[in-house]
Amino acid sequence: MVQPTALRWEGRDHPFEAPEEYIGYRLCDPLDQRIGTVERLFVNGDGEPEYIRVRTGVFGSKAILIPVQMVAVDDERRTLVLR
């Protein structure tokens, strides 16, 4: 199994081109139980990611914000994992 890497902005541990790249990724807990689907990534004034909005519940009826420091990325599985 590939170890998830920390979510970072360009030039850091986990480079990516645009925040939209993570839309549609699944968010799972450390036991791989699905929590929801990434809907949006919010960035700060410097353009670095700060929060992830995740749709949860039946039919995605609820939304939660999660600080990016609380997740790791598994690009192979298109999943964000809570730490």
SVG drawing of the C-alpha trace seen along z (x, -y; Angstrom):
<svg xmlns="http://www.w3.org/2000/svg" viewBox="-29 -38 39 40">
<polyline fill="none" stroke="black" stroke-width="0.4" points="0.0,0.0 1.3,-3.5 1.7,-5.8 -0.3,-9.0 1.8,-12.2 1.1,-15.5 -0.9,-18.0 1.3,-20.9 1.3,-23.7 3.7,-24.0 7.4,-23.5 6.6,-21.7 6.2,-18.1 3.3,-17.4 3.2,-19.7 0.1,-20.2 -0.9,-22.6 -4.3,-23.8 -6.7,-23.4 -9.3,-22.0 -7.2,-18.9 -8.6,-17.5 -12.3,-18.1 -14.0,-14.7 -11.4,-13.0 -12.9,-10.8 -12.2,-11.7 -11.7,-8.7 -10.9,-8.1 -7.7,-6.3 -9.6,-3.0 -10.5,-3.7 -14.2,-4.4 -15.6,-6.9 -16.6,-10.2 -17.5,-12.2 -16.3,-13.8 -14.1,-16.8 -16.1,-19.7 -13.7,-22.6 -10.3,-23.7 -10.0,-27.1 -6.7,-29.0 -5.3,-31.8 -4.0,-35.2 -0.7,-33.6 -2.4,-31.0 -1.7,-28.1 -4.4,-25.7 -6.1,-26.1 -9.4,-24.3 -11.2,-21.5 -15.0,-21.5 -16.3,-18.0 -19.9,-16.9 -21.1,-14.2 -24.4,-12.5 -27.0,-10.9 -27.0,-12.6 -24.2,-15.0 -26.7,-17.0 -24.2,-18.3 -20.9,-20.1 -17.9,-20.3 -14.7,-22.2 -11.4,-20.4 -8.0,-22.1 -5.5,-20.7 -3.1,-20.0 -5.5,-17.2 -5.3,-15.2 -2.8,-13.2 -3.1,-12.5 -3.2,-9.2 -3.1,-10.2 -3.1,-6.6 -6.5,-6.0 -7.7,-9.7 -8.3,-9.8 -7.6,-12.2 -7.1,-10.4 -7.7,-12.0 -4.7,-11.8"/>
</svg>
